[in-house]
């Protein structure tokens, strides 16, 4: 279970990353409000072998934090055109991010 995230008024997208390096970005409007509780929503299609690692909301850019070649720490900022390659519908698998051996977390 992941910790709750605060959604800033300027954020309009949600980004999810799985343990195998897949990234999925979708619109915040795809999340339905459950005022009386509920059982939750599926954000990304994951299984026990590749759990969901990080979820964040974002506006125009997303920063990936992880490990690249030689297990060196690597950060990358994805903006409009680069981010568009990972946009899809909620509860889908997403796409593998090139250049990263492992992604540890996301920041919006």
Number of C-alpha atoms within 10 A of each C-alpha: 6 8 7 8 9 9 14 11 8 10 17 15 20 24 26 23 29 27 18 18 21 21 28 28 28 24 17 16 10 13 14 9 11 10 6 5 7 8 6 10 12 11 21 24 15 19 10 6 9 14 15 22 17 18 24 20 24 23 15 13 16 22 15 20 18 19 17 16 11 7 11 11 14 16 16 13 14 15 13 11 8 12 17 13 14 18 18 16 15 22 15 16 18 25 18 15 18 9 11 21 17 20 24 17 18 23 15 19
